[in-house]
Amino acid sequence: KKPPFRLVHAGWEMQRLPRLFSTSSCPLLGPRGTICSTSLSSVFVSSSSSILIGRGRHFAYVTKVPSKPPTTPSPASSSSSSSSPPSSSTPSSSSSSPSGQTLPKKKSKSSAHKNNDRKKRTPQSSSSSSPPPPPPNIPTKNYNKKYQNNNPRNNNSNRKNYGRSSPQQQPQQPSSFLSALSPSSSSSSSSSPSWRPRLPEFSGNALFVIPHVRAGRLEQALFMYKAKPDMAGASAIIDHLWKSAPNRVPTPANANLAFDVYHHLIENNIVPGVAVLRPLIILCRAAQEYKAMLSLLHDMTTKYGSPVTATDFGMFAHAAMMAQDGKAASILFELITTSGKVDYTPNAKDFTQIIQTLYATGNATQAIAVFDHMIKQTKVQPDSTTYAKIIHACGDAADLEKGEEVRKLVSDANLLHGQVLTTLITMYGKCGELQKAVDLYESVPDTQRDQYVYAAMMGVFAEHSPTKTLTLYDEMKAKRLEPTLSTVLGLLKACGQQGDLWRARAMHEEIKTSYPSLYKVIATQNTIVSMYGKCGSLSAALAFWNTIQNKSAASYNAMIEAYAANSNPQGAHQTFKELKKAKFIPDEFSYASVLKACQDASDLPLGKEMHSLLTEQGLGSNTILRSLLIDMYANCGSLQDAFSLFILFPRPTPAIYGHMINGYAVIAPKIGLELFDQIRKDGIPINAYVYSRALRACASLRNIARGREIHQEVVAKGLFSPEEGRDSLAVPLMRMYGECLCLQELDEIFNLLKKKNTWMHTARISAYANANKSEEAIIFFFGMIEEGHEADLVSCVAALKACTDARAMDEGTRIVDIITKHEQDYTRNHKVMHALARFKSVGW
């Protein structure tokens, strides 16, 4: 309740500033100086000519007052008192007796004696002379004690007039310290002095920010910080945003506010140090803002050169794995391999997270390099999880040699069981070594085969032998093993590979009724869409896709894949646009499906557009997408673009070699076969896909001798065994024999197949139509429909060609009706339009 006071004494002025923090126009914002001490409730800041002390919300500002210029006294008046008349010869230090006698001068007591014996002290006169001003550049802390005797607090006569000095003692001061600094005070009367109090010099507003932060007044702290940002204030605010959150789990809004503080620091050209970056990293991890956290990794390594400690490295590795950021994982790997960047050896968990991030983002080759550095340079012992992840990477890279090396390490560590075993089975399937996958599966005792072992083996058979997948499913049901999500997905993929629409509908209904919990999973629903697309029923895929609620990016990818399976690039492109319109970011699977549709329809302009988009998005270095781009360019006849991407691979996988052979198989099949021979000479493992591309080159050359040689080789390797359900090479072999007009050998392969799909029937129909056996081709086409297979446009074109050659008008008309009622837009297919025009020319 005391009014604001001013104290002017001994050349110093103290002015109390009530509610300093709530004053928006406070002139003390942003000064510079030295912080002498800080605590929760008090702050003391000083400089050479000013002091700021305070407690709580109230501060006092103390500044040096300019003294009057000293006057040179005359010799006559130098010994006289300033209060006596000039004519008096009485010294100012002496007192007169009642009789007029001069008394001797008394020695003044010290301040300590006066405090100890206050009753005996004689009060000084109120008219006593004012103390002299302090000497120039007097230290603030070592105030001269001889002036303490003249302090008003030690003068009993001046107690009532404390802080109220007379105008004769000091020059006229403004009534308020704030008004002294206001622009209006400069236009005051001439009696006001022209001087201004010197502001204390601080490094920023941390002095005002920290008390507000500790008191929980975040808005006031942010106001002070933005007026003059500094690292101490930023660190205090960010740390408060993390620690004040419930259970120390900040919201995304808190993370955004922390980044605003961080960016405000950068905008003012202040390089953030560890005191700001460390709490910001911790806050981002607690809020699960992994992408924002990884942006700090980029700033620390490229802009500021801040050190990455062991704690930082572990948090960044986890964030990269959660955000699936392959670029961040590559930066972490570079920090490990570059000496001086990190004074810390990552543990097995850190390496595992980096490996998983790299292979999950399509950088399987770099993931293998991380594993090599782990076991050869750092000598860190991998655990079972690390082995499982690197085996997965070997499968994605189709690196069978490295996979065998890892299997030997696993056997030496006695870890060939559980997750490592199932991942090895999957790796052999991806590398095309079906027999090794079967041998490893059969090495597991029947009593130890759980649902996870069955799921791994069924996933391998789903790609190479769909029939065997369904057989294993029956065995698993006989053992009353509950299927996992991987099992259900493998079953749906197997039905899609078979192309049997009737079996696909039956499996859909069985999963819906028997496993309702797995049926509701979004991954299951997406796979059902893909299954119908592979079975050639685009209408069923689209109908089910429209029933999916809360579609994810993978849902759009599944529909794009369904369009791609039916060679419909326009539908795939339209769904791709809808994905972006739904504010999803296209990933590698989105681009992969569109590129597959462009490849099948030979749509080179759309393929180049996708190439440009994925490059702008930063996916140009993705191994899978680059491989698909090679396949798309090669299939569209742009071998120059395909070769420019091919040479970017330091170590191409068998699949990439297969793409190049496929491109040369159409334009220069002889070069394609030469490339195939070079692969075998270099010892690169050849899978079923590479053999299928080589068979296509043989078909283009009509080199039956070389085609039979490859046929014998795939049978010897176990890649083609119709009796055991391994029939993935059946269609390439039938097409090769059909182009070479070897219909007898084609029929032998066709009759060996236990489960026949639309593609197998189409290969046979096309072969007979090209061999001018039109009547047999027409019979095979309608027989396929009677067996329940849905005719696609390729089979319709082959059958219509046979009807045109045989002048079978009635059968041709039925085929035309099938084409016009087909769910695909046949008017965009130039082969269909050519066949219709040719049939019309003969009398339809």
C-alpha positions in Angstrom: 0.0 0.0 0.0 3.0 2.3 0.1 3.2 4.8 -2.8 6.1 4.5 -5.3 9.1 6.2 -3.8 12.3 7.8 -5.0 15.5 8.0 -3.0 18.3 10.3 -4.2 21.3 10.1 -2.0 25.1 10.2 -2.3 24.9 10.6 -6.1 22.6 7.6 -6.6 18.9 7.4 -7.4 16.6 4.5 -6.6 13.1 4.4 -8.1 10.7 1.5 -7.4 8.9 0.2 -10.5 5.7 -1.5 -9.4 4.4 -4.3 -11.6 7.3 -4.0 -14.0 6.4 -7.2 -15.9 2.9 -6.1 -16.7 4.0 -2.8 -18.3 3.9 -3.3 -22.0 5.9 -0.1 -22.8 8.6 -0.9 -20.2 11.9 0.8 -21.4 13.9 -2.0 -19.8 13.0 -4.5 -22.5 16.1 -5.9 -24.2 19.0 -4.1 -22.5 22.4 -5.7 -22.1 24.5 -6.3 -18.9 25.7 -8.9 -16.5 23.5 -11.2 -14.4 25.1 -11.3 -11.0 22.7 -13.8 -9.4 19.3 -15.3 -10.0 16.9 -17.3 -7.9 13.3 -18.2 -7.8 12.2 -15.0 -6.1 14.9 -12.4 -6.6 17.1 -11.0 -9.3 20.1 -8.7 -9.0 21.7 -7.2 -12.1 24.3 -4.6 -12.2 26.5 -2.7 -14.6 29.1 0.0 -14.1 26.7 2.8 -13.7 23.3 1.2 -12.8 21.8 -1.6 -10.7 18.5 -3.4 -11.0 17.4 -5.4 -8.0 14.1 -7.0 -7.3 11.9 -9.7 -5.7 8.7 -11.2 -7.1 6.9 -8.8 -9.4 8.4 -5.6 -8.0 11.8 -4.3 -9.1 13.8 -1.2 -8.2 16.1 0.6 -10.6 19.2 2.3 -9.2 21.3 4.5 -11.4 24.1 7.0 -10.9 23.0 10.7 -10.9 25.3 13.1 -12.7 26.8 15.4 -10.1 27.0 19.2 -10.4 30.3 20.6 -11.8 32.5 21.4 -8.8 33.1 25.1 -8.0 36.5 26.4 -7.0 36.2 28.1 -3.6 38.2 31.2 -2.7 41.0 31.0 0.0 39.0 33.2 2.3 35.9 31.2 2.2 37.5 27.7 2.0 37.7 27.5 5.7 34.2 28.8 6.3 31.0 26.9 6.5 28.7 26.8 3.5 25.7 27.5 5.8 27.2 30.6 7.5 27.3 34.1 6.1 30.5 35.1 4.2 31.5 37.7 6.8 31.5 35.2 9.6 34.8 33.9 10.7 33.3 31.0 12.6 34.3 27.7 11.1 31.5 25.5 10.0 32.9 22.6 12.0 32.7 24.5 15.3 29.8 25.4 17.5 29.4 28.6 19.5 28.7 28.7 23.2 26.0 30.8 24.7 28.7 33.3 25.8 30.1 33.4 22.3 33.2 31.4 22.9 34.4 29.0 20.3 34.3 25.4 21.3 36.9 22.8 20.2 36.0 20.7 17.2 34.6 17.2 18.1 35.7 14.1 16.5 32.8 12.3 14.7 32.1 8.8 15.9 32.1 5.9 13.5 28.8 4.4 12.2 29.3 1.3 14.4 29.6 3.3 17.6 26.5 5.3 16.7 24.5 2.1 16.2 25.6 0.6 19.4 25.0 3.8 21.5 22.1 5.5 20.0 20.9 7.0 23.3 24.1 9.0 23.8 24.2 10.2 20.2 23.4 13.9 19.6 21.0 14.4 16.8 22.4 16.2 13.8 20.8 19.3 12.6 18.5 19.1 9.7 20.4 21.9 8.1 23.6 19.9 8.0 25.5 19.9 4.7 24.7 17.3 2.1 27.3 14.6 1.6 29.8 15.0 -1.2 29.1 13.1 -4.4 30.8 9.7 -4.8 34.1 9.6 -6.7 34.0 8.7 -10.4 33.8 5.0 -11.4 33.2 4.0 -7.8 32.5 0.2 -7.6 28.9 -0.7 -6.9 29.7 -3.4 -4.4 32.5 -1.6 -2.5 30.6 1.5 -1.6 32.8 3.9 0.4 32.0 3.5 4.1 32.7 7.1 5.0 29.5 8.1 3.2 27.4 5.6 5.2 27.6 7.9 8.2 25.5 10.4 6.3 22.9 7.9 5.2 19.4 9.1 6.0 18.6 5.8 7.7 21.3 6.6 10.3 19.9 10.1 10.8 17.1 10.3 13.4 16.2 13.8 12.5 15.5 12.9 8.9 13.4 9.8 9.6 10.1 11.5 8.7 11.5 13.0 5.5 12.9 9.7 4.3 13.3 9.8 0.5 12.2 13.5 0.3 15.2 15.6 -0.4 15.0 19.3 -0.9 15.4 20.8 -4.3 18.6 22.6 -3.2 20.4 19.3 -2.7 19.8 17.7 -6.2 18.8 19.0 -9.6 15.1 18.7 -10.5 14.2 15.2 -11.5 11.1 13.9 -13.4 8.4 12.7 -11.1 8.6 9.2 -12.6 11.4 7.1 -14.0 9.2 5.9 -16.8 8.2 9.4 -17.7 11.8 10.4 -17.8 12.3 8.0 -20.7 9.0 8.9 -22.5 9.1 11.1 -25.6 6.9 13.7 -23.9 9.5 14.4 -21.3 11.9 15.7 -23.9 9.6 18.6 -24.7 9.2 19.7 -21.1 10.2 23.1 -19.6 13.8 24.2 -19.6 14.0 23.5 -15.8 14.0 19.8 -16.6 17.5 18.4 -17.2 18.4 17.0 -20.6 20.1 13.9 -19.2 18.5 10.4 -19.3 19.2 7.5 -16.9 21.4 4.9 -18.5 19.6 1.5 -19.0 21.2 -1.6 -17.6 22.8 -3.7 -20.4 21.5 -7.3 -20.5 22.1 -10.1 -23.1 18.3 -10.5 -23.6 15.1 -10.8 -21.7 15.9 -14.0 -19.9 15.9 -11.9 -16.7 12.2 -11.2 -17.2 11.3 -14.5 -18.9 12.6 -17.0 -16.3 10.5 -15.7 -13.3 7.4 -15.8 -15.4 8.1 -19.3 -16.5 8.7 -20.5 -13.0 5.5 -18.9 -11.9 3.6 -20.5 -14.7 2.7 -17.3 -16.5 3.5 -18.6 -20.0 1.8 -15.8 -21.9 3.8 -13.1 -20.2 7.0 -15.1 -20.6 6.4 -15.4 -24.4 5.7 -11.7 -24.6 9.0 -10.8 -22.9 10.9 -13.4 -25.0 9.6 -12.3 -28.4 10.6 -8.7 -27.5 14.2 -9.7 -27.2 14.9 -13.4 -27.6 17.9 -15.2 -26.2 19.0 -18.8 -25.6 18.3 -18.7 -21.8 14.7 -17.6 -22.3 14.1 -20.1 -25.1 15.5 -23.0 -23.1 13.3 -22.1 -20.1 10.1 -21.9 -22.1 10.7 -25.1 -24.0 11.7 -27.0 -20.8 8.5 -25.7 -19.2 6.3 -26.9 -22.1 7.6 -30.4 -21.6 7.7 -30.6 -17.8 4.3 -28.9 -17.2 2.4 -31.3 -19.5 0.3 -34.0 -17.8 2.6 -37.1 -17.3 5.2 -35.1 -19.3 3.4 -36.0 -22.5 3.0 -32.7 -24.4 0.3 -32.1 -27.0 1.1 -31.3 -30.6 0.1 -27.8 -29.9 2.9 -27.6 -27.3 5.3 -29.0 -29.8 4.3 -26.3 -32.3 4.7 -23.6 -29.7 8.2 -24.9 -28.8 9.2 -24.8 -32.5 7.8 -21.2 -32.8 10.2 -20.3 -30.0 13.0 -22.1 -31.7 12.4 -20.5 -35.1 12.1 -17.0 -33.5 15.6 -17.5 -32.1 16.9 -18.4 -35.6 15.1 -15.4 -37.2 17.0 -13.1 -34.9 20.3 -14.6 -36.1 21.0 -16.4 -32.8 22.5 -19.9 -33.3 20.7 -22.3 -30.9 23.0 -24.2 -28.7 22.7 -27.5 -26.8 20.7 -25.7 -24.0 17.9 -25.1 -26.6 18.2 -28.2 -28.8 18.3 -30.8 -26.1 15.0 -29.9 -24.4 13.4 -29.5 -27.8 14.5 -33.0 -28.8 13.1 -34.4 -25.6 9.8 -32.6 -26.1 9.4 -33.8 -29.7 10.0 -37.4 -28.6 7.5 -37.1 -25.7 4.9 -35.6 -28.1 5.7 -38.3 -30.8 6.4 -35.5 -33.3 9.1 -37.6 -35.0 9.3 -35.8 -38.3 9.8 -32.5 -36.5 12.4 -34.1 -34.3 14.3 -35.4 -37.4 14.4 -31.9 -38.8 16.4 -30.9 -35.8 18.9 -33.7 -36.7 19.4 -32.2 -40.1 19.9 -28.7 -38.5 22.4 -30.0 -35.9 24.5 -31.9 -38.5 24.4 -29.5 -41.4 23.8 -26.0 -40.0 25.1 -25.7 -36.5 27.6 -28.6 -36.2 26.3 -29.4 -32.7 27.6 -32.7 -31.2 25.3 -35.7 -31.2 25.6 -37.5 -27.9 24.7 -41.1 -27.0 21.2 -40.1 -25.8 20.6 -38.0 -28.9 21.6 -40.8 -31.2 19.3 -43.3 -29.6 16.4 -40.9 -29.8 17.0 -40.0 -33.4 17.3 -43.7 -34.4 14.0 -44.4 -32.8 12.4 -41.4 -34.4 13.7 -42.4 -37.8 12.2 -45.9 -37.4 8.8 -44.5 -36.3 8.6 -41.9 -39.0 10.0 -44.3 -41.7 12.5 -41.7 -42.7 15.3 -43.3 -44.7 17.1 -40.0 -45.2 17.5 -39.5 -41.5 18.7 -43.1 -41.1 21.3 -42.5 -43.8 22.5 -39.4 -41.9 22.8 -41.4 -38.7 24.8 -44.1 -40.6 27.1 -41.3 -42.0 27.7 -40.0 -38.5 28.8 -43.5 -37.3 31.2 -44.0 -40.2 32.7 -40.5 -40.1 35.3 -40.2 -37.4 34.8 -37.3 -35.0 31.1 -36.9 -35.6 29.9 -39.1 -32.8 32.0 -40.0 -29.7 29.8 -42.9 -29.1 29.5 -46.5 -30.3 25.8 -47.4 -31.0 24.4 -50.5 -29.3 22.6 -53.4 -31.0 19.2 -51.6 -30.5 20.4 -48.5 -32.3 21.8 -50.5 -35.3 18.5 -52.6 -35.5 16.4 -49.4 -35.7 18.6 -48.0 -38.5 18.5 -51.3 -40.4 14.7 -51.6 -40.1 14.2 -48.0 -41.3 16.5 -48.4 -44.3 15.0 -51.6 -45.7 11.4 -50.4 -44.9 12.1 -47.3 -47.1 13.5 -49.3 -50.0 17.2 -48.9 -49.1 17.9 -52.5 -48.5 21.5 -52.3 -49.9 22.4 -49.6 -47.4 20.9 -51.6 -44.6 23.2 -54.5 -45.4 26.2 -52.0 -45.4 25.1 -50.9 -41.9 25.1 -54.5 -40.7 28.6 -55.1 -42.2 29.9 -52.0 -40.3 28.2 -53.3 -37.1 29.9 -56.7 -37.1 33.2 -55.8 -38.7 34.1 -52.3 -37.5 32.3 -51.7 -34.2 32.3 -55.4 -33.1 28.8 -55.1 -31.7 27.2 -58.5 -31.2 23.8 -58.6 -33.0 20.8 -60.1 -31.2 17.9 -62.1 -32.6 15.9 -59.0 -33.6 18.9 -57.6 -35.5 19.4 -60.9 -37.4 15.7 -60.9 -38.3 15.8 -57.4 -39.7 19.0 -57.9 -41.8 17.6 -61.2 -43.2 14.5 -59.2 -44.2 16.7 -56.7 -45.9 18.6 -59.5 -47.8 15.2 -60.7 -49.1 14.2 -57.3 -50.3 17.5 -56.8 -52.0 17.4 -60.4 -53.4 20.9 -60.9 -52.0 21.1 -64.6 -51.5 24.8 -64.6 -50.9 24.6 -62.2 -48.0 21.5 -64.1 -46.7 23.5 -67.4 -46.6 26.3 -65.6 -44.7 23.9 -64.3 -42.2 22.4 -67.8 -41.8 25.8 -69.1 -40.9 26.2 -66.4 -38.2 22.8 -67.3 -36.9 23.6 -71.0 -36.7 26.9 -70.2 -34.8 24.9 -68.1 -32.3 22.3 -70.8 -31.9 19.5 -68.5 -32.8 17.9 -70.4 -35.7 14.4 -70.5 -34.3 11.4 -68.3 -33.8 11.4 -65.0 -35.7 14.8 -65.6 -37.3 13.6 -69.0 -38.7 10.4 -67.6 -40.3 12.3 -64.6 -41.7 14.8 -66.9 -43.4 12.0 -68.9 -45.0 10.6 -65.6 -46.4 14.0 -64.5 -47.6 14.5 -67.7 -49.6 11.1 -67.2 -51.2 11.9 -63.6 -52.2 15.3 -64.8 -53.7 13.5 -67.4 -55.8 15.1 -70.4 -53.9 11.8 -72.2 -53.3 13.5 -75.5 -52.6 15.7 -74.1 -49.9 12.7 -72.5 -48.3 10.9 -75.9 -48.3 13.9 -77.7 -46.9 14.2 -75.2 -44.0 10.5 -75.6 -43.4 10.6 -79.3 -43.4 13.6 -79.3 -41.0 11.3 -78.0 -38.3 9.7 -80.9 -36.4 6.0 -81.2 -37.0 5.2 -80.8 -33.4 7.1 -77.4 -33.3 5.4 -75.9 -36.4 3.3 -73.1 -35.0 1.0 -70.7 -36.8 4.0 -68.4 -37.5 6.0 -71.0 -39.3 2.9 -71.9 -41.3 2.3 -68.2 -42.1 5.9 -67.8 -43.4 5.7 -70.9 -45.7 2.2 -70.0 -46.9 3.5 -66.5 -47.8 6.3 -68.1 -50.0 3.8 -70.5 -51.7 1.4 -67.6 -52.3 3.9 -66.1 -54.8 5.2 -69.4 -56.4 2.6 -72.1 -55.7 -0.9 -70.8 -54.7 -2.3 -74.4 -54.6 0.2 -75.4 -52.0 -0.8 -72.4 -49.9 -4.3 -73.7 -49.6 -3.1 -77.1 -48.7 -1.0 -75.8 -45.8 -4.1 -73.9 -44.7 -6.0 -77.1 -44.5 -3.2 -78.7 -42.4 -3.2 -75.7 -40.0 -7.0 -76.0 -39.5 -6.6 -79.7 -38.8 -4.2 -78.8 -36.0 -6.7 -76.2 -34.7 -4.1 -73.5 -34.9 -5.5 -69.9 -34.9 -4.5 -68.1 -38.0 -2.6 -64.9 -37.7 -3.0 -61.8 -39.8 -0.1 -62.9 -42.0 -1.9 -66.2 -42.6 -5.1 -64.5 -43.8 -3.1 -62.1 -46.0 -1.2 -65.0 -47.5 -4.5 -66.9 -48.3 -5.9 -63.8 -50.0 -2.7 -63.3 -52.0 -2.8 -67.0 -53.1 -6.3 -66.7 -54.4 -5.3 -63.6 -56.3 -2.3 -65.3 -57.8 -4.5 -68.2 -58.9 -6.9 -65.8 -60.7 -9.8 -68.0 -59.6 -12.7 -65.6 -59.0 -15.0 -68.3 -57.6 -12.4 -69.4 -55.0 -11.6 -65.8 -54.2 -15.3 -65.1 -53.4 -15.4 -68.3 -51.2 -12.3 -67.3 -49.3 -13.7 -63.8 -48.8 -16.9 -65.2 -47.3 -15.0 -67.7 -45.1 -12.7 -65.1 -43.5 -15.7 -62.8 -43.0 -17.7 -65.5 -41.0 -14.9 -67.4 -39.3 -12.4 -64.7 -38.4 -14.5 -61.4 -37.9 -11.8 -59.7 -35.9 -9.2 -60.2 -38.6 -11.7 -59.3 -41.3 -12.2 -55.9 -39.8 -8.5 -55.1 -40.0 -7.9 -52.5 -42.7 -5.0 -54.5 -44.1 -7.3 -57.5 -44.7 -9.8 -55.3 -46.5 -7.1 -53.8 -48.7 -5.8 -57.2 -49.7 -9.4 -58.3 -50.6 -9.5 -55.3 -53.1 -6.2 -56.4 -54.5 -7.3 -60.0 -54.8 -10.4 -59.2 -56.8 -8.3 -57.0 -59.1 -5.8 -59.8 -59.8 -8.7 -62.2 -60.5 -9.8 -59.8 -63.3 -13.0 -58.6 -61.6 -12.5 -54.8 -61.4 -16.2 -54.3 -60.7 -16.0 -56.5 -57.6 -12.8 -54.7 -56.4 -14.4 -51.3 -56.8 -17.6 -52.3 -55.2 -15.9 -53.6 -52.1 -13.5 -50.7 -52.0 -16.4 -48.3 -51.8 -17.7 -50.1 -48.7 -14.4 -49.5 -46.8 -14.8 -46.9 -44.1 -11.9 -44.7 -42.9 -9.8 -45.4 -45.9 -6.0 -45.2 -45.5 -3.3 -44.5 -48.0 -2.9 -48.3 -48.4 -6.6 -48.5 -49.3 -6.0 -46.2 -52.3 -2.9 -48.1 -53.2 -4.9 -51.3 -53.3 -7.4 -49.8 -55.7 -4.5 -48.5 -57.8 -3.0 -52.0 -57.9 -6.4 -53.4 -59.0 -6.5 -51.0 -61.9 -2.9 -51.8 -62.7 -3.6 -55.6 -62.7 -6.3 -55.0 -65.4 -4.0 -52.7 -67.5 -6.1 -49.6 -66.8 -3.6 -46.7 -66.3 -6.4 -44.1 -66.6 -8.2 -45.5 -63.6 -5.0 -45.9 -61.7 -4.1 -42.3 -62.4 -7.5 -41.1 -61.3 -7.3 -43.0 -58.0 -3.8 -41.6 -57.5 -5.3 -38.1 -57.8 -8.0 -39.0 -55.3 -5.3 -40.1 -52.9 -3.7 -36.7 -53.0 -7.0 -35.0 -52.8 -7.7 -36.9 -49.5 -4.5 -35.3 -48.2 -2.5 -38.5 -48.2 1.1 -38.4 -49.3 1.8 -40.9 -52.1 4.4 -43.5 -51.0 6.5 -46.0 -53.0 3.6 -48.4 -53.3 1.4 -45.8 -54.8 3.9 -44.9 -57.5 4.8 -48.6 -58.0 1.2 -49.5 -58.9 0.8 -46.6 -61.3 4.1 -47.5 -63.0 2.9 -51.1 -63.3 -0.3 -49.9 -65.1 1.8 -47.7 -67.4 4.0 -50.6 -68.2 1.2 -53.0 -69.1 -0.6 -50.4 -71.2 2.7 -48.9 -72.7 1.7 -45.5 -71.5 5.1 -43.7 -71.7 3.8 -40.1 -71.1 2.1 -41.0 -67.9 5.1 -43.0 -66.8 7.4 -40.0 -67.3 4.9 -37.9 -65.3 5.1 -40.3 -62.4 8.9 -40.3 -62.7 9.0 -36.5 -62.4 6.6 -36.5 -59.4 8.4 -39.2 -57.4 11.7 -37.4 -58.0 10.3 -34.1 -56.7 9.1 -36.0 -53.6 12.6 -37.3 -52.9 11.9 -40.9 -53.9 14.2 -41.0 -56.9 16.9 -43.0 -55.1 14.4 -45.7 -53.9 15.7 -49.0 -55.1 12.3 -50.5 -55.8 10.9 -47.5 -57.7 14.1 -47.2 -59.7 13.8 -50.8 -60.6 10.2 -50.4 -61.7 11.1 -47.3 -63.7 13.6 -49.4 -65.6 11.0 -52.0 -66.3 8.4 -49.4 -67.4 10.9 -47.6 -69.7 12.1 -51.0 -71.1 8.6 -52.3 -71.7 7.6 -49.0 -73.4 10.6 -49.2 -75.7 12.6 -46.3 -74.2 15.8 -48.3 -73.6 17.9 -45.1 -73.4 16.0 -44.0 -70.3 16.1 -47.5 -68.8 19.8 -47.8 -69.3 20.5 -44.4 -67.7 18.8 -45.7 -64.6 20.4 -49.1 -64.8 24.0 -47.7 -64.6 23.1 -46.0 -61.3 23.1 -49.3 -59.5 26.5 -50.3 -58.3 25.3 -53.8 -57.7 22.1 -54.6 -59.6 19.8 -57.2 -58.2 18.5 -60.1 -60.3 15.1 -58.4 -60.7 16.8 -55.3 -62.2 18.7 -57.5 -64.7 15.3 -59.1 -65.5 13.8 -55.7 -66.3 16.7 -54.9 -68.7 16.3 -58.4 -70.4 12.6 -57.7 -70.7 13.2 -54.4 -72.4 15.7 -55.9 -74.8 13.4 -58.9 -75.4 11.1 -56.8 -77.5 13.5 -54.5 -79.3 16.8 -56.4 -79.3 16.2 -59.9 -78.0 19.6 -61.1 -79.0 21.2 -58.5 -76.6 18.8 -59.7 -73.9 20.0 -63.2 -74.1 23.6 -62.1 -74.1 22.8 -60.2 -70.9 21.2 -63.3 -69.5 24.4 -65.3 -70.3 26.5 -62.6 -68.6 24.5 -62.9 -65.4 25.0 -66.7 -65.3 28.7 -66.2 -66.0 29.1 -63.7 -63.1 27.4 -66.1 -60.7 24.5 -63.9 -59.9 21.6 -65.9 -58.5 18.7 -66.2 -61.1 15.2 -66.4 -59.9 11.9 -67.3 -61.7 11.4 -63.7 -62.8 14.7 -63.5 -64.7 14.0 -66.9 -66.3 10.6 -65.6 -67.5 12.2 -62.6 -69.1 14.8 -64.8 -70.8 11.9 -67.0 -72.1 10.3 -63.9 -73.6 13.5 -63.1 -75.5 13.6 -66.7 -76.8 10.0 -66.3 -78.0 10.9 -63.0 -79.8 13.8 -64.8 -81.5 11.8 -68.0 -81.9 14.9 -69.8 -80.7 13.3 -73.1 -79.7 16.6 -74.7 -78.8 17.5 -72.1 -76.3 13.9 -72.1 -74.9 14.1 -75.8 -74.3 17.4 -75.4 -72.6 16.0 -72.9 -70.1 12.9 -75.2 -69.6 15.2 -78.0 -68.5 17.2 -75.7 -66.2 14.1 -74.4 -64.3 12.8 -77.9 -63.9 16.2 -79.0 -62.5 16.2 -76.1 -60.0 12.6 -76.9 -58.9 11.3 -73.6 -60.1 8.7 -75.3 -62.3 7.0 -78.4 -61.0 3.3 -78.5 -61.8 2.8 -81.7 -59.8 3.8 -79.9 -56.7 2.0 -76.7 -57.5 5.0 -74.6 -58.6 3.6 -73.2 -61.8 4.6 -69.6 -61.9 6.7 -70.2 -65.1 3.8 -72.0 -66.8 2.6 -69.0 -68.8 6.0 -67.8 -70.0 6.8 -71.4 -71.1 3.5 -71.7 -72.9 4.0 -68.4 -74.6 7.5 -69.3 -75.8 6.3 -72.7 -77.2 3.3 -70.9 -78.8 5.5 -68.3 -80.6 7.7 -71.2 -81.8 4.5 -73.1 -83.0 5.4 -76.1 -80.8 1.8 -76.7 -79.8 2.4 -80.3 -78.7 4.8 -79.3 -76.0 2.5 -76.4 -75.0 -0.4 -78.9 -74.5 1.8 -81.1 -72.4 2.5 -78.2 -70.0 -1.2 -77.2 -70.0 -2.3 -80.7 -69.1 0.2 -81.0 -66.3 -1.4 -78.0 -64.5 -3.7 -78.9 -61.7 -5.2 -75.4 -61.2 -5.7 -73.4 -64.4 -6.4 -69.7 -64.4 -7.5 -67.2 -67.1 -3.9 -66.4 -68.1 -3.1 -70.0 -68.8 -6.1 -70.4 -70.9 -5.3 -67.1 -72.7 -1.8 -68.3 -73.5 -3.2 -71.5 -75.1 -5.9 -69.7 -77.1 -3.5 -67.1 -78.4 -1.0 -69.8 -79.5 -3.7 -71.7 -81.5 -5.0 -68.5 -83.0 -1.5 -67.5 -84.2 -0.9 -71.0 -85.6 -4.1 -70.7 -87.8 -5.9 -73.3 -85.7 -8.9 -71.1 -85.4 -11.6 -73.7 -84.7 -9.6 -75.1 -81.7 -9.0 -71.6 -80.4 -12.7 -70.9 -80.5 -13.5 -74.1 -78.7 -10.9 -73.4 -76.0 -12.3 -69.9 -75.4 -15.9 -70.9 -74.8 -14.6 -73.9 -72.7 -12.8 -71.5 -70.5 -16.0 -69.6 -69.9 -17.9 -72.8 -69.1 -15.3 -73.7 -66.5 -16.2 -70.4 -64.6 -13.2 -68.3 -65.7 -13.9 -64.7 -66.6 -12.6 -63.7 -70.1 -10.3 -60.7 -70.2 -9.7 -58.5 -73.1 -6.5 -60.3 -74.2 -8.4 -63.6 -74.5 -11.3 -61.9 -76.3 -8.9 -60.4 -78.9 -7.3 -63.8 -79.5 -10.7 -65.5 -79.9 -12.1 -62.7 -82.1 -9.0 -63.1 -84.4 -9.8 -66.8 -84.7 -13.4 -66.1 -85.5 -12.3 -63.6 -88.2 -10.0 -66.1 -89.8 -12.6 -68.9 -89.7 -15.5 -66.6 -90.7 -17.4 -67.7 -87.6 -19.9 -64.9 -87.5 -22.1 -66.2 -84.7 -19.3 -67.0 -82.3 -17.7 -63.7 -83.2 -20.9 -61.8 -82.4 -21.0 -63.4 -79.0 -17.4 -62.4 -78.3 -18.2 -58.8 -79.4 -21.0 -58.7 -76.8 -18.6 -59.9 -74.2 -16.2 -57.1 -75.1 -18.8 -54.3 -75.1 -20.2 -55.5 -71.8 -16.8 -55.8 -70.2 -16.0 -53.6 -67.2 -12.9 -52.3 -68.8 -13.0 -49.4 -71.2 -12.2 -51.3 -74.4 -12.2 -48.2 -76.6 -8.8 -47.2 -75.1 -7.2 -50.5 -76.1 -5.9 -50.2 -79.6 -5.5 -54.0 -79.9 -9.2 -54.5 -79.2 -10.3 -51.7 -81.6 -8.1 -53.3 -84.3 -9.6 -56.7 -83.8 -13.2 -55.2 -83.9 -12.4 -53.3 -87.1 -10.9 -56.5 -88.7 -14.0 -58.5 -87.8 -16.3 -55.9 -89.1 -14.4 -55.9 -92.4 -15.3 -59.5 -93.1 -19.1 -59.0 -92.9 -20.2 -58.3 -89.3 
